[in-house]
Amino acid sequence: MLLKWIPWRFFAARTARAYGFLDPIRFLSKLRGFAQPSEVSEPIELLRAGFLFHARGLINTKAIQNNLDWVWPYWVERQFNPSDASFIPRAFSFSHINLTHRNWTAVGLPDVPFYPIVDPRGLVTPHFDGWSLDFWLLGENKRRLIPSKLETIDQTVETKNQLRIRNYISEDGWSISTEIEMQLVDKHPHCVIRVSADAPESARLAVVLRPYNPEGISFIESIATESGGQNWIVNGKDKIIFHTPPEKCVFSNYKEGDVLHALAGGKSSEKVECPVSMATGAALFSVSSLKKKSLEIHVPISDELNSKKEPAYESVPQWNDEIAAFSRLQVPDEKIQFLYDTAISSLVLHSPHEVYPGPYTYKRFWYRDAAFILNAMITLGSRARTKRALDLFPKRQTHAGYFLSQDGEWDSNGEAIWIYHRYLQLTGESAPEKWLVSIEKGAQWILKKRLSRDLDAPHAGLLPAGFSAEHLGPNDFYYWDNFWGVAGLRCAAELLQASNPEKAKYFAEGAEEYFDTIIASFKHIPDREARGAISASPHRRMDAGAVGSLVADFPLQLFPPGETRISKTADYLLEHSFFDGGFFQNMIHSGINAYLTIHMAQVLLRAGDWRALELIDTVARLASPTGQWPEAIHPQTKGGCMGDGQHIWAAAEWALMIRNLFVREENDRLIVGSGIFPRWLQSGKAFSFGPTLTRFGSVTILFQPGGNNFQVSVEGEWFGESPKIEVLVPGYASETRVARANTFLLTPQPIPAKL
């Protein structure tokens, strides 16, 4: 108790002034003045992540700019190059971090929660946040082929029978080819790399151990060899296994410089230790020895949470079996087909039990990301994986009913209840008792968490101020949180109707009063720019944060299609917050967001707005060669500038968007074909999608050409009576009917301004 009486603020302020610093307490109080008062000023989870992020950035500052004669990863080679569009002056920057090429792609196995990542120039990081392996060719007269220094390489991904990344690096007749995948070897996961090279026989391939990864420095304290250099032990624990013995091993510590400079005449070494933890090493192989058989390298994977325990698996699911559980797309559009197939692989890979929104920066659990990812998974038919993840939801719920992934996220309860409801609605299953208990507690929490309706303030009756989806801006009373709250209450009321009708009625009435309260608060939105649109909160002018308010339309459908306020919000964002065809979030992310651009496309599609297809094509254009999107995309370099380099929320939104082009639910009916690209019809080829789950049952959509017309078949396995089916294909007359066997003949007509 005595500690509470110590005047910490006084001592902190006096000490700061004594050393000539600003008063930190006064400074922080001013900083918080930019946000609405909140019980959680800064999310501890994000503060922790940010501290680690910038701690590494500070190490990068010390390690990189004073050693530019080293070989660095692709993002450094670009970001530190004054002639490159990626260049960022360093000046007074506190930390040097990757803000221009946050791109990588994971490999792995279904149900194995470990993800070796590969950067855009083939740099392989086998362990979570660990060191990396690079591959160089070295010839006479100091000729070198170093991937990170090249403008382009050919990088592809295979998703059919195995998830595998291939890199083909070439320059002036020299080339390096690598394949990276994960395999089980004696029940343990290994990152497996195969390397081949084409160059004069006098050249040598160097497999190079690097003390960094796509985020920056990752320390290497020691390297030791076993079995004549065939095995390397890194930092006393991690193993690298060469299936062909190296002809020579060369090591270097920080004082001696990058191993690059020791390769020409360096003596063969057995070990190295580095007090700065910047050891480097190279295993050398003659190109002639690789002519008949590629070099194979294995890196046994360790658990980042328990480095002393090597994970083991009796078996893992087969890729083809897991992918077969999802809806199948067949379209005469190579790019969209590739991106859909790749998105499905990403969903499988990142749902080992809980779902992760990324393999590296975001290898964590959030209810928000999980709701969107699981919505795509269950809609596309992956029942077992979705249910397994949902079964884990209650373990993070507090006794008070709060679905807690990080404190201060007031949207999580609505999201958790909504995705429970969505799963049960699409599958027709009955809710497990533990789900119902969790749902009731969660809905009760929403009602208790709301502020008093008697407050004399625009936010009366809403949820408290919070950071919500952090890209919306400083703490505020976000409509995003409150729309999710209403949806959660409505879903809880429906799910509890059979087992507890009194509680269901209570939640239903609470939801409608809550929704009316939100609508009433719209009158407080500053009208200078809004003009009937919905800003991010009742206290905010219109800005890019208003994108969060579109959740009321998609996926929640709290408003009818094309509702005026939603349409005005979308129009405002299209006019003020787009760059190069995509949604540009200029707060925090400061980049083009693939997933939010698709979110906008879903709103436009629902309203029958032709611009939806333009946004889809933009997102396709912004994908990486391996079919991935970072969370935010640099407007100039088109590389990642925020978040994980492989954003699974974006993959989920892409897959669900393609499904909705073919079929989507709207009130009492299915809307078929409202987003079909005219170019698909003009190809004269058949195309299809399905089976996909809907709240009416499972359905497959097939388009078949026939002369000047197209025939659309809607093959459904309905829960009960066939729903109304409205075929609404761009350029063709619409038709609505109710029938068990549904075949529609499309009649051409001029394409209107609206779909």
N, C-alpha and C positions, 0 to 999 in steps of 0.2 A: 504493500500500500504506500510505503514511503516514496517509492519511485514515481508515483503519480504526482507527488507534490514538488518534485525537483523541477525547476523552471528551465526545461531543456531549450525552449524557444529563445529565452533570454540569453543563455550561454552560447547557443549557436550563432545568434545575431551579433553578440559582442565579439566572439572569436573571429568571425568573418571580417568585421570592421577593423579589428586590430591588425589583420594581415592585408588589408587593402582590397578585400573582396566585397561584392555586393551581398547584402543580407539575404541568405537563401530562403528564409521563411517568408520574407516580404515578396521575394521574387516568385516563389511558388504560388503564393496567394494571388498575385497578379496573373500568373499563367492560368490558374483555374478559373479566373474571371471570364475567360473566353468560352467556357462551357456552362451549362445549367448545373446548379448544385445537385450533387448526386451522392448517394451513400457509398458508391464505389467509384472513386475518382479515376483510378487507373487500374486496369485488369492486371492482377499479379502475374497471370500466365504470360501475357504479352510483355510485361516489364521484364520478366525472367528471360524470355526469348530474345527481347531486344538487347538486354544487357550482354548476353552471350554473343549475339550477332555483332555488336559493336566492340566487344572485347577482342573478338577475332579481327575485326576491322582495324583496331589499334595495332595488333600484331602485324597485320598486313602492311600497315604504314611503315613500321620499322623494317620489315623484312624485304619488301618488294622494291621500293623506289631507290634504295641504296644498292641494289643488286640487279640492275637491269641488263647485265651481261649474262644472267641466268636464262634458262628456258622456262617460261611461265605458262600457265594454262591460257586457253584461247581468250577468255574474257580480259585477262590482264594484258595480253599482247595487243588487244584492240583498244582497251580503255586507257592505256598508257601511251598510245601512239598518237602524236599530235596531228598526223595527217589523216586520221580516221574519224568518221562521224561519231564513233563511240567515245572519243577522248573526253575526259573529265579533268579539268585543272585541279591540283591537289591543294595548293595554297594553305589556307587555315582549316582544311578539312580535318576533323578529329580522327576519322577512320576511313580507310580505303576498302570499300565493299563493292561487290558485283552489282552494278546498277544498269548494265547494258546488255548482258548476254546470259541471263539466268535461264538457261535451257539445258535440260538433260532428260534422259529417258531411262527408265528402270527395266531391268530384266528380273525374272524370278520364276517361281512355281506356284500354282494354286495352293492356298492355305499355308504358305510359308511366309511369315511376316518379316522377311529380310530382302533388301532391294539394292543390289549393286546398280550403280548408275553410270551412264556413259554420256560424256559431254559432246558438243557439236563437232569436235575434231577427234573423237575416238578415245579420249582420255578415260580410263576405267577406274572408278572408285569402288572397290569390292565391298568394303565395310562402311557401315553408317558413319558419316562424318569423318572418314579416315583418310589415309594416304592414298595415292593413285599410282597406276602403271601407265606409262606412255611407250610409244614404239617409234624408233627413229631408224633411218638408214644413213650410214656413214661411209664415205668413199675417199678416194685419193684427192689431194689438193684441197682438203677441207670442204669438199662437197658434202652437203647434208640434206636430207629430206626430213623435216620436222613438222608434224601436222599442225600444231598450234599456230604456226607462222603463215599458213596457207590461207588464201582468200576463200577457197571452197574445197570441199571433199564430197564424195558420193556416200551418203549415209542412208541406209534403208532399214526397215524393220519387218520381220516375218512373224505372223501371228497364227498360221494355220495349224501346224502340229506341235510347234514349240515357239516360245517367245524368244526371239533371237535378233540381235542387232548386228548388222554388217556395215563395215566401213571400208571404202576403197579410196586410198590416198595416193595421188600420183602427181608427178611433175617431171617434165622433160624425159620421159621414158622410164623413170624409176617409179616403183609403186610398192605400197604396203597394203595388204588385205587383212582385216581382222574380223572375227566372229565372236560375239560375247553372249553367253546364256548362263542359266543356272541348272545344275544337275544334282541328283542325289548320288553320292558315292559312299558306299557302305553305310547307308542310312543318314549321312550327314550332307547338308547342302554345300556345294562348292560353286564358286564363280569360275566358269570355264572359259578360257580365251584361246582361240586358235589364230596363229599368225603365219602368214606367208609373205614372201617378198620377191620382187623381180628387179634386178639390178646387175651390173657387172659382177662376175664371180669374186672380184677382189673386194667388193663392198661387204659391209657387215651390218647385221640387224642388231640393234641395241634395245633390249627390254629394260626400261629405265624406271626406277623407283623414285617417286616424287613426293616431297613433303607438303603436299597441298591437294586441294580438290576444287570443285567449282565455286565454293564459297571463299577459299583462301587457304591460309597456312593450316596444315595438320601435322603435328610434330612427329618427327622420327628421331628417336634418341640413339638407337643402335640398330645395326644390321649384322647378322652373323650367318655363316654358311655351314651346311652339313652335306655329307655325301659328295664331297668334291665340288661343291657349289651347286648341286642339283636341287637342294632345298635351301631356302633363305628363311631366317627367323627375324622378324621385324619387331622391335621394342620388346624383345624377350617373350613374345606370345603369338603373334600372327605369323602364319606360315605361307610361303610362296613355293610351289612345287613346279619345277621344270621337267617335263617328261623326256626332254633331251638335255643332256648335260651341257652347260655353257662352255665355250672354248676359253672364256676368260671372264673374271668378275673384277670390276673396278669400283672402288668406293671412295667417297670424299666427305669431309665434314665442312661445317660452315666456314671455318677459317681458311680452308684450302679452296673454297669456292664450289661452284656447281661441278658435278662429275663430268659434265660436257667437256670441260677444259682439261680433264685428266685422261680422256679416252685415247688421244693420239699416241701418247707414249707412256701412259700410266701402267704401273706394275699390277699384276694380278693380286687381289687381296682376299683375305678370309673373313675379315670383320672390320667394323668401324664403330666408334662411339663419338657422339657429338654433344658437348655441353650446352650448346644453343638449341639442340633438338632439331637441327636442319640437315641431317645426314642425307646423302643421295647415293644411289648405286646404279650400276648398269651391268647386265648380263649380255655378253657378246656372242653372236652366232654368225658364222660365215653364210653368205647368201647361197653359196653352192650346196651347203648341207640341207637347205630348205627346198631344193628343187623338187625332190621326190615326195617329201612328206612335210606338212606344215608343223610348226612348233605348237605344242599344246601346253598351256599353263593352268594350273589349278590353284585357287585360293580358298581354303576351307573358311566358311563363314562363321563368325562368332556373334553371340548375342550382345548387342550394345548395352543392355541393362545388366548383364551378368557375364563379363568377359571370361570368367573362369569356367563357364559352362558352355560346351559346344552343343548346339541344338541337334536333336536326332529325330528322325521320322521313319516309321516302318514303311510307309508309302504315302504318296500324294495323289490327288485326283489328276486325271488326264486332261490336258488342255482342251482337246476336242469335245470331251464329255461336258466340261463346264461351259464352253461356248455354245454348245448345242441347246442348253437350257434357255438361251435368249432368243428373241425374235430374229428371224432371218430377213435380211434386206437383199434384194436383187434389183439393181437399177442400171440403165445404160449410161452411167456417169462414173467414170473411174475414180475421180477424186472423192466424191461423196461416198462411194462404196468403200474405198480404202479408209476414210476417216471414221465411218461407222464401225467397220470391223475392228479397227484399232481401238476405238473407244470401248468396245465390249471387252477386249482383252485387258484394258486398263481397269475396268470395273471388277473383273474377276481377280486380277492381281492384287488390288488394294482392298479386298474384302476377305482377309484371312479368317477373321472372327468379327471384331469390330471393323468399321470401315475407316480408311484414312483418306484425307483429301490430297495427299501427295506422298511420294516415297522418301522425301528428305526433309526439307524445311517444314512441311506440314504432316510429318508422320506422327500425328497426334489425333485425338478424338475430340470432335465438337458435335453437339446435337444439330447445329445449324447445317453444317456440311453433310452430316449423315442423313438428314431428312431429304435433302435434294438428291443425294447419291442413291439412297435406297428407293426413292420414288421412281427413278429411272430403272433400277434393277427389278423391282416388282412389276412395274408396268410392262417391261420387256420379258417377263416370264420367269425370272430367277427366284423361285419361291423359297427353296431351301436356304440359299445364302442370305436372303432378306430376313427370313424368320430367325435364323441363327443370330444375326446382328441385333434384331429387335429384342430377343430374349435377354440380351446383355444390358438393355437400357435401364432397368430398375436398379442395377448395382450402383449406378452413379446418382441415383435420386436420394435426396436427403429425407430425414424423418418428417420434415415440414412439407414435403411434396415437391421440392424444387429439383428439376432436372439440371444438375450442375455439371457443366464441363469447364466453365470458368465464371467466377462470381461477377455479377454486373450484366450478364446476358439475360435480359428479360424476355427474349423471344423463344428461348429453348423449350419452355413448357408447351407452348402452342405447337411448336414444330414436332415435339416428341409425340403428343397426342394425335396430331394430324396424320403422321406417317403410320402410327398404329392403325388408325381408322382406314387409311388408304390401303394398307395391306389386307385388312379384313374385308373391305369392300370389293377389292379386285379378285380375291381368292374365294370368297363365299364361306370362309371358315368361321367357326365360332371363336370368340376371344377366350384365351386361357384365363383362368381365375387370377393369376398373378399380374397379367396385363390389366385386368379390370381394376384391381386394387391400386395399381400404379397410376392408371388413368384418372381414377376418382381423386386421389391425393393431388395429382398434378393440376386438375381443373380447379380444385378447391384453393390451391396456392395462387392461381391466376386471380381469382376473385378477391382473395385477401391482400394480394400485393397491390391492387389498384389503389390509387390515391382517392381521397374523399371527393365525392361529387359536389360538396358544399364549398370547396375552395373558390375563392374569387380570383381565378387564374385561367388562362386558356387551356391548361393541361388538367383541369379538374376532371377526375374520374378516369384518367389514363394511368398507365404504368409509370413508375418513377423514371426520372432521367437516368440514362445509362449509356454505355458506349455502343451497345447493340452490334450490328454489323459494322465493324470498326471503320470501314471505308466511307461511312456516311458523314463523318465529321466529329466534332467534339461532343461530349455528353449532352444528350437532349432527350426530350419526350417523343421518341421516334414513332411515327405511324407504323413503321415496319413491325415493331414489337407488338403494338396494339392490334393490328390486323391479324397477326398470328395468334394473339390471345383470344380474339373472337372466334377464329376458326377452331382453336383447341376446345373451347367451350361447346361449340356446336357439335363437334365430333364426339366429345365426351357424352353429351346428352343423347346422341343417337346410339352409341355403344352401350350405355347403361340402361336403356329403355326397358329391356327385357328383365334384367336382374334387379333393378332398383328404379322403378318409374318415378318415385317421388324425387329422388336425387336428379334424375334425368330432367324432370320438369324444372327443377331449381336451376340447373346449368343452362337449359334452353332459354329460360326467361332472363337469366343473367347475361347471356350472350346477346340477346336482342337489345336489352337496355344498354349494354356496353357499346354495341355497334351504333346505336342512336347517339350516344355520347361522343363517339369519334366524329360522326357526321356533323354534329352540332359544333365541334371545335374548329371545323373548316373555316368558319366565319372569322376566326382570329388570324388566319394566315395573312401575312403582309401582302397587299394586293398589287403592289407596284409592278411585279412581274408575273404573279400567279394567274390573274384573270380567269379564275375558275379551275386552275390546275391544283394538284395536291403537292405541297412542298414536303420536305422530310419530316417536319414537325410543325405544330401550330405557332412556334416561335421563329421559324426560319423563313427567310426569303427563298425564292426559287433558286436552286443551284443543282449541281450534279447529284447531290444526295437525294434528290427527289426520286431517283431510280428505285430506291427502296420502297416507296409507296406503291409502285406497280405490282407488288406482291399481292395486293388486294384483287388484282385481275388474274394474274398467273403466278402460282398455280392455284390460288385459293378460290377464285371465282365468286368473290363476295359481291361483285357487281355484275350486271348483265354484259354481254359482249358489246364493245364500242361505247360504253357509258361515257358521257360527255366529259366528266372530270378526269377519267383515265385517259381518254383520247387527247385532251389538252395537255396532260402531263407528258405523254409520249411525244406529242408535237413539240413541246418546249425542249425536251431533251434532244430530239433529233435536230433542232435548230441550234441549240447552244452547247451541247455536250458531245458532239461527234467529231471525230478526226479520221480522215482516210477511210471513211465508210463504216467505222466502228465506234461503239460507245467509249468515250474518253473520260475516265474518272480522274479529275484533276485534284482531288483531295487524297492524300496519302499514297494511293496507287500510282498516280501521275503517269498512267499508261492506258492503252486500249485494252479493255476487258472482253475476252472472248465470251465468257459465261454471261456477263451482263448484256452484251450485244444480243446473244441468243435469247435471253430473257425478254428483251425488247421485241425481238422477232416473234416470240410467242404471243405477246400482247397484240401486236399488229395482225398476226394470223387470226387470232380470235375475233378481231374486229373486221376481218375481211379486207385488210389493207395490203395491196400489192407489194409494198416496200419490204415486207417480211422476207421475201425471197432474195432481195438485194443484200440484206443483212446476213443471211445464211451464206451467200457466196463470198461476202467479205470475210467471215470467220473461216471459211474453207481456205481462202487465200492466205490467211495469217498463220495457218498451221505449220509446224516444223516439218522437215522431211520425214521424221518418224511418226507424223500424225498426232502431235501433241501441241498443247498450248500452255505457256506459263500463265500465272495468275494475271499478270498485267504485261503488256507488250510495249516496248520502247517505240515511240512514234517515228523515230528516224532509223534506228538499227534494225527494228522489227525483232530484236531479241527480247528476252524477259527482263523486266526492270523491277519486279516486285513478287515476293512470295515464292512458292515452289515452282521449279522449272517444268514440272509435269503436273498440271492442276486437274485433279480427278473430278472436281465439281464441274469444270468445263467439259470434260469428256462425257459426264452424265447428262449435262444439258444438251450436248450435241446429239447424243443417241436418242434422247427423248424428243428433241425437235424433229428429227427425221421421222420418227414414229407419228408425230402429230400432223405431219404433212399428208400422211395417208389416212389416219383415222384419229378422232379425238371425241371425247364426251362433251355434250352440252345439254344440260337440263335433262329432258326426257328422251334424248336422241343421240345417235352417233352421226358425226359429220365426217363424210368420206371424201378424200381427195382434194380438200380445200387448199393444199399447199403444193400440189403436184407441179413441178417445173414444166413449162411449155416445151422445153428442149427434150424432155423425156418422151413426151407425146410425139414430138416431131421426128424422133429417131425411128419410129415405126416398129420398135421392139417391145416385147412383153416385159413387164416389171411387176414386182410384188413386195409385200411386207407382211410378216406374221409368223406364227400366231402371236398376238399381243393381248394382254389382259385388259378388259374394260369392266366397268361396274355392271354391265349387262351380260358379261361372259367373255369367252375367248373368241378372237376374230382374226381372219386373214383376208387381206385385200389383194386382188389380182387384176391387173390391167392387161388386156389383150387386144392387139390391133385387128381390125377387120375392115378392109377397104378404106373409106374416108372416115370411118368411125372407130371408136374404141368401145370395147365391152368391159364393164367393171363387174367383177364378181365379189360378193361379200359373203364369205363362208364363216358362219358363226356357230359356236357351241354355247347357247344362251342358258342363263340360270333359270329363266322362266319363259314368258312370252317374248317373241322377237321385239326389240325396241324399234322406234321410228328410225329410219335410216335416210339421211339427206345426203345425196351425192351432189357436191358443189365443186366441180373441177374448173379451174380457170380456162376460159375460152369455150366452155360447153354449157348448155342449158342445164339448170338444176332440176332435181327430181327428188321427191320424198315419198316413201311408202313404208308400210309395215307388212312383212311377209317372211315366212320361214326360208324359202329359197330366194335369194336376192341376186338377180343379174340385171344390170342396167346398161342400156345402150346410149352412149353419149352422142348428143347432137351438137355439132359445132355452131358457135355463134361468136361475134366479135368480142375480144377481150376488153372488159370495161376497166375503168380506172381503179375500181375496187375488185378484189378477188370474187 
